[in-house]
Each structure stands twice: as structure tokens, then as C-alpha cells.
Amino acid sequence: MKPDRLGLATLLLLPMLMSCGIAMDATPRDIPASQRLLPLENDATTFDSTGSSLIYLVSAGDDRSLKSVRRGSDTQADLLDVLLAGPTEDESVAQLSTSLPPDLEILSTRSVGSVAYIDLSDAMTALSGQALLIGAAQLVLTTVELPGIEAVQLTVAGERFPWLTSHGDTTSGLLRIFDFATTFESSQPNFPSLPPST
């Protein structure tokens, strides 16, 4: 009986052991940057950026997620002006861009407590769908990087506007980082899983 069980166990385990290998490619191929574990020396996505504040720009790729880059600005108005100016030459070479319209203007900004109020020109209404979501995310994520700011109220020409969120709904109320959770690359490592409760 034992030889039959050993043969049956070998027969059942053999397909599993064979499926654990890595298939060979017929010809050499480049590995996409998003699948690389270590950055290459000549990787186009690396560049020097300096400053004490962060702005969010759109990275290349299918998901067009937002990536933070450092800039030197201390006030809300200055930081938003830097964001509206778009990527630097080095950032453009690294394939970073903006979803914000080139003719967009900040009509006014102010902060009350932990809320920043930003009034935008009508140019923002030219965006729709994913472009509108990413554009609003750029503005909100950049603004909440300022000390003490936790939420942003975006208006267009003084009027509330229905902003898309990454949850698939719209809101004309306060916008927070959580409203755009799937739009940006986090520099933080994944949280470890919680131990099972006993």
C-alpha cells in the first residue's frame, strides 16, 4: 500500500512543483519601470528636486497617478502658483505632467483654521472625467501639504462645483486627501497586517 500512496502523492505534487518556475523568454526584453525592484542609474523617472514643500504632478503610465515633488514655497498662494506653472524641464523629461488647464488662474485663497478656501477661474470647468478628478486631486493634495491644512474647499468663480472623488461620487463640500486615495503614489510603506485577535 505504501508504494501506491507515494506514487499518488508524487503524481499530485508534480504539477504544483512544475508550475513554480519562471518561464523563459524567447528573446531579451526590457522590464517596465513600474515592475523594477531597484532603480536603474539612467532611469528617466529620477531627477533632483529641492524645496521644503510638495506639489503633486501626474506621472506617465496607464494609471496616471500623482507623484509628489519638492518645491520651495512657503505660502499657500505661492505653492499654488508653482503648481499652476507645471513641471520643470527635468520633471518633463522624467515624464511628469499636469492635468490642470494652462489658462487656469487662482482667483483667491485664504485659510480659516484647518480649511483652505481656493477659488478657481472658469478654465477648470473645461475638464471632465478622469482629468477633472486628477486636476482636483493635484490642487487638494498640494494644499494639504501646508502645515495645519486638513481640508480644502474648491470653488469656481465663487460658486460651488461638483468635484469627482476616487470613490466614484461627487461632492461640492470640503475635500480631503481621503477623497483622492487611489490617485497618488504613497511614499510610505504598506502598513503591516494586524495580528489575529485572540
VEXBATI-980054 format. One record per atom (N, C-alpha, C, O): x, z, y. Coordinates in steps of 0.2 Angstrom, whole numbers, padded with zeros to 4 digits, always signed. Layout:
BEGIN
XZY
...
This chain:
BEGIN
+0004+0000-0006
+0000+0000+0000
+0004+0000+0006
+0003-0003+0011
+0010+0004+0006
+0014+0004+0012
+0017-0002+0014
+0017-0004+0021
+0019-0007+0010
+0021-0013+0012
+0016-0017+0016
+0017-0021+0020
+0010-0017+0013
+0004-0021+0017
+0003-0018+0024
+0002-0022+0028
+0003-0012+0025
+0002-0009+0031
+0008-0011+0036
+0007-0012+0042
+0014-0011+0033
+0020-0013+0038
+0019-0020+0040
+0020-0022+0045
+0017-0024+0035
+0016-0031+0036
+0011-0032+0041
+0012-0036+0046
+0005-0029+0041
+0000-0029+0045
+0002-0027+0052
+0000-0030+0057
+0005-0021+0053
+0007-0019+0059
+0012-0024+0062
+0012-0025+0069
+0017-0027+0059
+0021-0032+0061
+0018-0038+0064
+0019-0040+0069
+0013-0040+0060
+0009-0046+0062
+0005-0044+0068
+0004-0049+0072
+0002-0038+0069
-0002-0037+0075
+0003-0036+0081
+0001-0037+0087
+0009-0033+0080
+0013-0032+0086
+0017-0038+0088
+0019-0038+0094
+0018-0042+0084
+0022-0048+0085
+0020-0052+0091
+0024-0054+0096
+0013-0054+0092
+0011-0057+0098
+0012-0053+0105
+0014-0056+0110
+0011-0047+0104
+0012-0042+0110
+0019-0042+0112
+0021-0043+0118
+0024-0042+0107
+0031-0042+0109
+0033-0049+0112
+0037-0049+0117
+0030-0054+0109
+0032-0061+0112
+0030-0062+0119
+0032-0066+0123
+0024-0059+0121
+0021-0060+0127
+0025-0056+0133
+0023-0057+0139
+0029-0052+0131
+0033-0048+0136
+0038-0051+0140
+0042-0048+0144
+0040-0057+0138
+0046-0060+0140
+0044-0064+0147
+0038-0065+0149
+0049-0066+0150
+0049-0070+0156
+0050-0077+0155
+0055-0079+0152
+0045-0082+0156
+0046-0089+0155
+0051-0092+0159
+0052-0090+0165
+0055-0096+0156
+0060-0100+0159
+0057-0106+0163
+0052-0109+0160
+0060-0107+0169
+0058-0113+0172
+0062-0119+0170
+0068-0118+0168
+0059-0125+0170
+0062-0131+0168
+0068-0133+0173
+0073-0136+0171
+0066-0132+0180
+0071-0133+0185
+0072-0127+0190
+0067-0123+0190
+0077-0127+0193
+0078-0121+0198
+0073-0122+0203
+0071-0127+0205
+0070-0116+0206
+0065-0116+0211
+0067-0110+0216
+0070-0105+0214
+0065-0111+0222
+0065-0106+0227
+0060-0101+0226
+0054-0103+0224
+0062-0095+0227
+0057-0089+0227
+0054-0088+0234
+0058-0087+0239
+0047-0088+0235
+0044-0087+0241
+0046-0080+0244
+0047-0076+0240
+0047-0080+0251
+0050-0074+0254
+0045-0068+0252
+0048-0062+0252
+0039-0069+0252
+0034-0064+0250
+0035-0061+0243
+0033-0055+0242
+0039-0064+0239
+0040-0062+0232
+0047-0059+0231
+0048-0057+0226
+0051-0059+0236
+0058-0057+0236
+0058-0049+0236
+0054-0046+0240
+0062-0046+0232
+0063-0039+0232
+0068-0037+0238
+0067-0032+0241
+0073-0041+0238
+0078-0040+0243
+0079-0045+0248
+0078-0051+0246
+0080-0044+0255
+0080-0049+0260
+0087-0053+0259
+0092-0050+0257
+0086-0060+0260
+0092-0064+0260
+0096-0064+0266
+0092-0062+0271
+0102-0065+0267
+0106-0065+0273
+0103-0070+0278
+0103-0069+0284
+0101-0076+0275
+0099-0081+0280
+0091-0081+0280
+0088-0087+0282
+0088-0076+0278
+0080-0076+0278
+0078-0077+0285
+0080-0074+0290
+0073-0082+0286
+0070-0084+0293
+0066-0078+0296
+0064-0079+0302
+0064-0073+0292
+0059-0068+0294
+0063-0062+0297
+0060-0058+0300
+0070-0062+0298
+0073-0057+0300
+0076-0059+0307
+0078-0064+0308
+0075-0054+0312
+0078-0055+0319
+0079-0049+0322
+0076-0043+0320
+0082-0049+0328
+0083-0042+0331
+0078-0042+0337
+0076-0046+0340
+0075-0036+0337
+0070-0034+0342
+0072-0027+0344
+0074-0023+0340
+0071-0026+0351
+0073-0019+0354
+0067-0017+0358
+0063-0021+0360
+0067-0011+0359
+0062-0008+0364
+0059-0002+0360
+0060+0000+0354
+0056+0002+0364
+0053+0008+0362
+0045+0008+0360
+0042+0012+0357
+0042+0002+0361
+0035+0001+0360
+0035-0005+0355
+0039-0009+0354
+0029-0005+0352
+0027-0010+0347
+0022-0015+0349
+0017-0012+0352
+0023-0021+0348
+0017-0026+0348
+0016-0029+0341
+0020-0029+0337
+0010-0032+0340
+0009-0035+0334
+0008-0042+0335
+0004-0045+0339
+0012-0046+0331
+0011-0053+0331
+0009-0056+0324
+0010-0052+0319
+0007-0062+0323
+0005-0065+0317
+0010-0068+0313
+0014-0072+0316
+0011-0066+0307
+0016-0068+0303
+0014-0075+0299
+0008-0076+0298
+0019-0079+0297
+0017-0085+0293
+0014-0084+0286
+0016-0078+0284
+0011-0088+0284
+0008-0087+0277
+0001-0088+0276
-0003-0088+0282
-0002-0088+0270
-0009-0089+0269
-0013-0083+0272
-0018-0084+0275
-0010-0077+0272
-0014-0071+0274
-0014-0070+0281
-0018-0066+0284
-0009-0073+0285
-0008-0072+0292
-0009-0065+0294
-0013-0064+0299
-0005-0061+0291
-0006-0054+0293
-0002-0052+0299
+0003-0056+0301
-0003-0046+0302
+0001-0045+0308
+0007-0041+0306
+0007-0037+0302
+0012-0042+0310
+0018-0038+0309
+0020-0035+0316
+0020-0039+0321
+0023-0029+0316
+0025-0026+0322
+0032-0028+0324
+0036-0028+0319
+0033-0029+0330
+0040-0030+0333
+0041-0025+0339
+0036-0024+0342
+0047-0023+0340
+0048-0019+0345
+0049-0023+0352
+0052-0028+0352
+0046-0019+0357
+0047-0022+0364
+0048-0016+0369
+0046-0011+0367
+0051-0018+0374
+0052-0012+0379
+0047-0012+0385
+0047-0016+0390
+0042-0008+0384
+0037-0007+0389
+0034+0000+0389
+0034+0003+0383
+0033+0003+0394
+0031+0010+0395
+0023+0011+0396
+0021+0016+0394
+0020+0006+0400
+0013+0007+0402
+0009+0003+0398
+0011-0002+0395
+0003+0004+0398
-0002+0000+0394
-0003-0007+0397
-0003-0012+0393
-0003-0007+0403
-0003-0014+0406
+0003-0018+0405
+0002-0024+0403
+0009-0015+0405
+0015-0019+0404
+0015-0021+0397
+0017-0027+0395
+0013-0017+0392
+0013-0018+0385
+0009-0024+0383
+0010-0028+0379
+0003-0024+0386
-0002-0029+0385
+0000-0036+0388
-0001-0041+0385
+0004-0036+0394
+0007-0042+0397
+0012-0045+0392
+0012-0051+0391
+0016-0040+0389
+0021-0043+0384
+0018-0046+0378
+0020-0051+0376
+0012-0043+0376
+0008-0046+0370
+0006-0052+0372
+0006-0057+0368
+0003-0053+0378
+0000-0059+0380
+0005-0065+0381
+0004-0071+0380
+0011-0063+0383
+0017-0068+0383
+0018-0071+0377
+0021-0076+0377
+0016-0068+0371
+0018-0071+0365
+0025-0070+0362
+0028-0066+0365
+0026-0073+0356
+0033-0072+0353
+0039-0074+0357
+0038-0079+0361
+0044-0071+0357
+0051-0073+0360
+0053-0079+0356
+0050-0081+0350
+0058-0082+0358
+0061-0088+0354
+0063-0086+0347
+0062-0090+0342
+0067-0081+0347
+0069-0078+0340
+0063-0077+0335
+0063-0078+0329
+0058-0074+0338
+0052-0072+0334
+0048-0079+0332
+0045-0079+0327
+0048-0084+0336
+0045-0090+0335
+0049-0093+0329
+0046-0096+0324
+0056-0093+0329
+0060-0096+0324
+0058-0092+0317
+0059-0095+0312
+0057-0086+0318
+0055-0082+0312
+0048-0083+0310
+0045-0079+0306
+0045-0088+0313
+0038-0090+0311
+0033-0085+0313
+0028-0084+0309
+0034-0081+0318
+0029-0076+0321
+0025-0080+0327
+0028-0084+0330
+0019-0079+0327
+0015-0082+0332
+0009-0077+0335
+0010-0071+0333
+0005-0080+0339
-0001-0075+0341
-0007-0079+0340
-0008-0085+0340
-0013-0075+0339
-0019-0078+0339
-0023-0078+0346
-0028-0081+0346
-0020-0075+0350
-0023-0074+0357
-0023-0081+0361
-0017-0084+0361
-0028-0083+0364
-0028-0089+0368
-0022-0089+0374
-0021-0083+0377
-0019-0094+0375
-0014-0094+0380
-0016-0093+0387
-0012-0090+0391
-0023-0094+0389
-0025-0093+0395
-0029-0086+0396
-0032-0085+0401
-0028-0082+0391
-0031-0075+0391
-0028-0071+0396
-0022-0071+0397
-0032-0067+0400
-0030-0063+0405
-0033-0056+0404
-0039-0055+0402
-0029-0051+0406
-0032-0044+0406
-0034-0043+0413
-0031-0043+0417
-0041-0042+0413
-0044-0041+0420
-0043-0034+0422
-0042-0033+0428
-0043-0029+0418
-0042-0022+0420
-0040-0018+0413
-0042-0019+0408
-0037-0012+0414
-0035-0007+0409
-0035+0000+0412
-0034+0001+0418
-0038+0004+0408
-0037+0011+0410
-0038+0015+0404
-0040+0013+0399
-0036+0022+0404
-0037+0026+0399
-0040+0032+0401
-0039+0035+0406
-0045+0035+0397
-0048+0041+0398
-0047+0045+0391
-0050+0043+0386
-0044+0050+0392
-0042+0054+0386
-0039+0050+0381
-0033+0047+0382
-0041+0050+0374
-0038+0046+0369
-0041+0039+0368
-0039+0035+0363
-0045+0037+0373
-0048+0030+0373
-0045+0025+0378
-0045+0027+0384
-0043+0019+0376
-0041+0014+0381
-0046+0009+0382
-0049+0007+0377
-0048+0008+0388
-0053+0003+0390
-0049-0003+0393
-0045-0003+0397
-0051-0009+0389
-0047-0015+0391
-0053-0021+0392
-0057-0022+0388
-0053-0024+0398
-0057-0029+0400
-0054-0036+0400
-0048-0036+0403
-0056-0040+0396
-0053-0047+0395
-0056-0052+0398
-0062-0052+0400
-0053-0058+0400
-0056-0064+0403
-0060-0067+0397
-0060-0066+0391
-0065-0072+0400
-0069-0076+0395
-0065-0080+0390
-0068-0082+0385
-0059-0081+0391
-0055-0085+0386
-0055-0082+0379
-0054-0086+0375
-0056-0076+0379
-0057-0073+0372
-0063-0075+0368
-0062-0075+0362
-0068-0077+0371
-0074-0080+0368
-0073-0087+0365
-0077-0089+0361
-0067-0090+0366
-0066-0096+0363
-0064-0095+0356
-0064-0100+0352
-0062-0089+0354
-0060-0088+0347
-0066-0086+0343
-0071-0084+0345
-0066-0088+0336
-0071-0086+0332
-0068-0085+0325
-0062-0086+0323
-0072-0082+0320
-0070-0080+0313
-0063-0076+0313
-0063-0071+0316
-0059-0079+0308
-0053-0075+0307
-0048-0075+0313
-0045-0070+0314
-0048-0080+0318
-0044-0080+0324
-0047-0074+0328
-0043-0071+0331
-0053-0073+0329
-0056-0068+0333
-0054-0061+0330
-0052-0057+0334
-0055-0060+0324
-0053-0054+0320
-0045-0052+0321
-0044-0047+0323
-0041-0057+0320
-0034-0056+0321
-0032-0055+0329
-0028-0051+0330
-0035-0059+0333
-0034-0058+0340
-0036-0051+0343
-0032-0047+0346
-0042-0048+0341
-0044-0042+0342
-0039-0036+0339
-0038-0031+0342
-0037-0038+0333
-0033-0033+0329
-0026-0033+0333
-0023-0027+0334
-0023-0038+0336
-0017-0038+0340
-0018-0034+0346
-0013-0030+0347
-0023-0034+0349
-0024-0030+0355
-0025-0023+0353
-0022-0018+0357
-0029-0021+0348
-0031-0014+0347
-0024-0011+0344
-0022-0006+0346
-0021-0014+0339
-0015-0011+0336
-0010-0010+0341
-0006-0005+0340
-0009-0015+0345
-0004-0014+0350
-0005-0008+0355
-0001-0004+0356
-0011-0008+0357
-0013-0002+0362
-0013+0005+0359
-0011+0009+0362
-0015+0005+0352
-0015+0012+0349
-0008+0014+0348
-0007+0020+0346
-0003+0010+0349
+0004+0012+0348
+0007+0016+0354
+0012+0020+0353
+0003+0016+0359
+0005+0020+0365
+0003+0028+0364
-0002+0029+0361
+0007+0032+0366
+0006+0039+0365
-0001+0041+0367
-0003+0040+0373
-0005+0045+0363
-0011+0048+0365
-0017+0043+0364
-0023+0046+0365
-0016+0037+0363
-0022+0032+0362
-0024+0032+0355
-0020+0031+0350
-0030+0033+0353
-0033+0033+0346
-0038+0028+0345
-0039+0026+0340
-0041+0025+0351
-0047+0021+0350
-0046+0016+0357
-0044+0018+0362
-0049+0010+0356
-0049+0005+0361
-0056+0002+0362
-0060+0001+0357
-0059+0002+0368
-0065-0002+0370
-0063-0008+0373
-0061-0008+0379
-0064-0014+0369
-0063-0020+0372
-0070-0023+0375
-0075-0023+0372
-0069-0026+0381
-0075-0029+0384
-0073-0036+0386
-0067-0037+0387
-0077-0041+0387
-0076-0047+0390
-0080-0048+0397
-0086-0048+0397
-0076-0049+0402
-0079-0050+0409
-0084-0044+0410
-0089-0045+0413
-0082-0038+0408
-0086-0032+0410
-0092-0031+0405
-0095-0026+0406
-0093-0035+0400
-0098-0034+0395
-0096-0033+0388
-0090-0035+0386
-0100-0029+0385
-0098-0028+0378
-0098-0034+0374
-0102-0038+0375
-0094-0034+0368
-0094-0040+0364
-0094-0038+0357
-0091-0033+0355
-0097-0042+0353
-0097-0041+0345
-0091-0043+0342
-0089-0048+0340
-0086-0038+0341
-0080-0039+0338
-0080-0038+0330
-0083-0034+0328
-0077-0043+0327
-0077-0043+0320
-0072-0038+0317
-0067-0036+0321
-0073-0034+0312
-0069-0030+0309
-0067-0032+0302
-0070-0037+0299
-0062-0029+0299
-0059-0032+0292
-0064-0029+0287
-0063-0031+0281
-0069-0025+0289
-0074-0023+0284
-0080-0028+0283
-0084-0028+0279
-0080-0034+0287
-0085-0039+0287
-0091-0038+0292
-0095-0042+0292
-0090-0033+0296
-0096-0032+0300
-0094-0033+0307
-0088-0034+0309
-0098-0032+0312
-0096-0032+0319
-0098-0026+0323
-0102-0022+0321
-0094-0024+0328
-0096-0019+0332
-0094-0020+0340
-0089-0024+0341
-0098-0017+0344
-0097-0018+0351
-0094-0011+0354
-0093-0010+0360
-0093-0006+0349
-0091+0001+0351
-0084+0001+0351
-0080-0004+0351
-0081+0007+0350
-0074+0009+0350
-0071+0006+0344
-0074+0006+0338
-0065+0003+0345
-0061+0000+0339
-0055+0005+0338
-0052+0007+0342
-0054+0006+0331
-0048+0010+0329
-0044+0006+0324
-0046+0000+0322
-0038+0008+0323
-0034+0005+0318
-0037+0004+0311
-0036-0001+0308
-0042+0008+0309
-0045+0008+0303
-0050+0002+0303
-0052-0001+0297
-0052-0001+0308
-0057-0007+0309
-0053-0013+0307
-0056-0018+0306
-0046-0013+0307
-0042-0019+0305
-0037-0017+0299
-0032-0020+0299
-0039-0013+0295
-0035-0010+0290
-0031-0016+0285
-0026-0015+0283
-0035-0021+0284
-0032-0027+0280
-0028-0032+0284
-0026-0037+0281
-0027-0031+0290
-0024-0037+0294
-0017-0036+0296
-0014-0040+0298
-0014-0030+0294
-0007-0029+0296
-0003-0027+0290
-0005-0024+0285
+0004-0028+0291
+0009-0026+0286
+0011-0019+0288
+0013-0018+0293
+0010-0014+0283
+0012-0007+0285
+0019-0007+0283
+0022-0009+0278
+0023-0003+0288
+0030-0001+0286
+0031+0005+0282
+0036+0007+0280
+0025+0008+0281
+0025+0014+0277
+0025+0013+0270
+0021+0008+0268
+0028+0017+0265
+0027+0015+0258
+0020+0017+0256
+0017+0021+0259
+0018+0015+0250
+0012+0017+0247
+0012+0024+0246
+0017+0027+0244
+0006+0027+0247
+0005+0034+0245
+0006+0035+0238
+0003+0031+0234
+0009+0040+0235
+0009+0042+0228
+0002+0044+0226
-0002+0046+0230
+0000+0042+0220
-0006+0044+0217
-0007+0052+0217
-0002+0055+0216
-0013+0054+0217
-0014+0061+0217
-0014+0063+0209
-0016+0060+0205
-0011+0069+0208
-0011+0071+0201
-0018+0073+0199
-0023+0074+0203
-0019+0072+0192
-0026+0073+0190
-0028+0080+0191
-0024+0085+0191
-0035+0081+0193
-0037+0088+0194
-0038+0092+0187
-0040+0089+0182
-0037+0098+0188
-0037+0102+0181
-0043+0107+0182
-0044+0110+0177
